[in-house]
Amino acid sequence: NNANLVLAIEPGTYSTGRLLPSAEGWRVEATDPIEFRKPWQIGNFIDACNECGNCEVICPENRSPCLIKPRFFGSLAAWQAAPTRDGYALVRDGETLTMFARVDSQELRLEHRPGAKLRYVGAGFDIRVDLDDPLGSVEGQADAAVDLRQLRLMDLLRLAVTDAEASNYVKTALQMT
């Protein structure tokens, strides 16, 4: 049913880290980077997937894309209607693209607006940051450390799914709204 999609992500090592708030300001703690070895990744458009298992048979990675790969919902309403399913929903409002995420049952939000810092929101934090210079650019509030790993992954997925060359259900759904 063509529910799986290709996500072009440049092979390489992407830095992550944890931003720690303190009375003196912010500090950064290094964490293991994210590494992509292939020029493409597999994603799943959950609204079109019936979890039949056929993709597991032909998957070049010998896995179940419908169960372990990033899942994208076709709308925020579909994402909200499945509170026990991890995955992503993208919503465009003017120039702002908002990506809602549920990862290990934790809800996160990434807002991208051209020319502005990324806004990253989750339980206990609301920050704005430039991933090229997290420590030098962070502003906002956090009750505890903010792990930038999920933010980096969300941003890479956002870029891949909305790339000018991309052709997928998620991008089509965004263009139709």
GUKEBA-94254 format. One record per residue (C-alpha): residue number from 1; residue in one letter; x, y, z. Coordinates in steps of 0.02 Angstrom, whole numbers, m for minus. Example, Ala and Ser with C-alpha at 12.3 -4.5 7.8 and 13.67 -1.06 7.14 Angstrom:
BEGIN
1|a|615|m225|390
2|s|684|m53|357
***
This chain:
BEGIN
1|n|0|0|0
2|n|153|113|m14
3|a|143|169|168
4|n|332|173|188
5|l|430|322|126
6|v|609|368|92
7|l|689|505|195
8|a|848|581|122
9|i|965|624|264
10|e|1145|670|226
11|p|1262|535|294
12|g|1368|601|435
13|t|1385|632|619
14|y|1267|756|700
15|s|1306|831|869
16|t|1187|822|1013
17|g|1203|871|1194
18|r|1108|920|1348
19|l|1076|1099|1395
20|l|1079|1125|1583
21|p|1001|1281|1659
22|s|1080|1359|1812
23|a|1073|1521|1909
24|e|1226|1580|1811
25|g|1148|1539|1642
26|w|1160|1386|1533
27|r|1296|1258|1512
28|v|1309|1113|1391
29|e|1350|932|1426
30|a|1411|828|1279
31|t|1319|668|1233
32|d|1348|539|1098
33|p|1315|608|924
34|i|1189|539|801
35|e|1266|450|652
36|f|1186|413|485
37|r|1284|298|369
38|k|1163|287|223
39|p|1096|431|116
40|w|918|375|148
41|q|814|314|292
42|i|644|232|297
43|g|490|313|374
44|n|310|256|388
45|f|150|350|348
46|i|43|273|482
47|d|m123|333|409
48|a|m94|219|259
49|c|m17|73|353
50|n|m120|m77|404
51|e|30|m163|487
52|c|11|m316|377
53|g|196|m359|389
54|n|230|m363|202
55|c|360|m225|220
56|e|460|m336|339
57|v|482|m466|203
58|i|555|m344|77
59|c|642|m223|196
60|p|826|m202|150
61|e|866|m190|336
62|n|770|m350|382
63|r|659|m258|505
64|s|479|m203|523
65|p|471|m24|457
66|c|290|m9|511
67|l|340|m40|691
68|i|515|28|719
69|k|542|169|593
70|p|485|349|619
71|r|296|356|601
72|f|210|505|525
73|f|26|543|547
74|g|m68|634|409
75|s|m141|764|526
76|l|m131|829|703
77|a|m304|757|735
78|a|m244|582|686
79|w|m91|601|799
80|q|m200|660|944
81|a|m323|516|916
82|a|m182|390|947
83|p|m111|443|1117
84|t|m24|276|1145
85|r|68|277|976
86|d|235|361|957
87|g|254|465|800
88|y|253|636|719
89|a|126|757|646
90|l|170|913|548
91|v|60|1068|539
92|r|92|1224|436
93|d|21|1392|492
94|g|82|1527|375
95|e|271|1520|375
96|t|280|1419|536
97|l|298|1231|523
98|t|260|1142|687
99|m|310|963|715
100|f|222|871|855
101|a|310|718|921
102|r|273|578|1040
103|v|431|480|1084
104|d|426|348|1220
105|s|258|425|1270
106|q|340|596|1296
107|e|260|737|1196
108|l|373|865|1114
109|r|349|1008|993
110|l|469|1088|869
111|e|424|1251|784
112|h|522|1308|633
113|r|503|1481|559
114|p|625|1537|421
115|g|761|1651|490
116|a|718|1617|672
117|k|787|1501|805
118|l|701|1333|827
119|r|574|1330|966
120|y|578|1167|1064
121|v|443|1131|1194
122|g|414|983|1309
123|a|368|941|1488
124|g|462|1068|1595
125|f|547|1166|1457
126|d|515|1295|1321
127|i|674|1352|1234
128|r|732|1435|1074
129|v|897|1375|1003
130|d|1007|1369|849
131|l|1073|1191|831
132|d|1235|1256|754
133|d|1274|1346|917
134|p|1162|1282|1057
135|l|1256|1358|1203
136|g|1281|1526|1120
137|s|1101|1541|1062
138|v|988|1460|1192
139|e|854|1564|1274
140|g|699|1517|1370
141|q|664|1416|1525
142|a|689|1239|1584
143|d|659|1153|1750
144|a|798|1027|1716
145|a|919|971|1580
146|v|854|978|1402
147|d|915|834|1294
148|l|945|898|1118
149|r|952|723|1040
150|q|766|719|1003
151|l|770|897|941
152|r|910|854|819
153|l|816|699|758
154|m|654|797|739
155|d|742|932|640
156|l|827|806|525
157|l|660|718|496
158|r|573|885|465
159|l|703|932|335
160|a|694|761|251
161|v|506|749|239
162|t|484|927|174
163|d|635|933|58
164|a|600|1008|m112
165|e|646|842|m195
166|a|542|737|m75
167|s|383|654|m134
168|n|282|577|8
169|y|113|575|92
170|v|168|690|233
171|k|226|828|117
172|t|69|808|12
173|a|m42|823|166
174|l|49|982|215
175|q|26|1055|42
176|m|m160|1016|43
177|t|m194|1111|205
***
